[in-house]
Amino acid sequence: MRSIALFIIIIPGVIAAYGMILMRDAFFGQVAAIFFNNVFLQFIGGLILFIGGLGFIGGFIVYRDKKRGKRS
């Protein structure tokens, strides 16, 4: 059961890390081919991936703590 929980956490973590990489590259002006040479779109896409991944991990932890009675 713990391996399933770990797997559920790893995927959004990788997505959030990729979002950070996209934002960093946009900040330094390196555009990925998928964003049609638009730095602003790349930054916004990276921000969405980062917030989505981080939000999923945070929600998972809050749900787990609430289920175990550690948080009201």
C-alpha positions as CSV (number, residue, x, y, z in Angstrom):
1,M,0.0,0.0,0.0
2,R,2.9,2.4,0.7
3,S,4.3,1.8,-2.7
4,I,1.1,2.9,-4.3
5,A,1.1,6.1,-2.2
6,L,4.7,6.8,-3.1
7,F,3.9,6.3,-6.8
8,I,0.9,8.7,-6.5
9,I,3.2,11.3,-5.0
10,I,6.1,10.9,-7.4
11,I,4.2,11.7,-10.6
12,P,2.9,15.1,-9.5
13,G,6.4,15.8,-8.0
14,V,7.9,15.2,-11.4
15,I,5.3,17.4,-13.1
16,A,6.0,20.2,-10.6
17,A,9.8,19.9,-11.1
18,Y,9.3,20.1,-14.9
19,G,7.2,23.2,-14.4
20,M,10.0,24.8,-12.4
21,I,12.5,23.9,-15.2
22,L,10.2,25.5,-17.8
23,M,9.9,28.7,-15.7
24,R,13.7,28.8,-15.2
25,D,14.3,28.4,-18.9
26,A,11.8,31.0,-19.7
27,F,13.4,33.4,-17.3
28,F,16.8,32.9,-19.0
29,G,15.3,33.1,-22.5
30,Q,15.6,29.4,-23.6
31,V,12.3,28.5,-25.2
32,A,11.1,24.9,-25.6
33,A,9.9,24.0,-29.1
34,I,6.4,23.2,-27.9
35,F,5.7,26.8,-27.0
36,F,6.3,28.3,-30.5
37,N,9.1,30.6,-29.4
38,N,7.0,32.4,-26.9
39,V,8.7,32.9,-23.6
40,F,5.6,34.2,-21.8
41,L,3.5,31.2,-22.8
42,Q,6.3,28.9,-21.6
43,F,6.5,30.7,-18.2
44,I,2.7,30.5,-17.8
45,G,2.7,26.8,-18.7
46,G,5.5,26.1,-16.3
47,L,3.6,28.0,-13.5
48,I,0.5,26.0,-14.1
49,L,2.4,22.7,-14.0
50,F,4.2,23.8,-10.8
51,I,1.1,25.0,-9.0
52,G,-0.9,22.0,-10.1
53,G,1.7,19.5,-9.0
54,L,2.4,21.2,-5.7
55,G,-1.4,21.6,-5.1
56,F,-1.9,17.9,-5.7
57,I,0.9,16.9,-3.3
58,G,-0.4,19.3,-0.6
59,G,-4.0,18.1,-1.0
60,F,-2.8,14.5,-0.7
61,I,-1.0,15.2,2.5
62,V,-3.9,17.1,4.0
63,Y,-6.3,14.3,3.1
64,R,-4.0,11.7,4.6
65,D,-3.5,13.7,7.8
66,K,-7.3,14.3,8.1
67,K,-8.0,10.6,7.6
68,R,-5.6,9.6,10.3
69,G,-7.0,12.2,12.7
70,K,-3.9,14.4,12.9
71,R,-5.7,17.4,11.5
72,S,-9.2,18.7,12.2
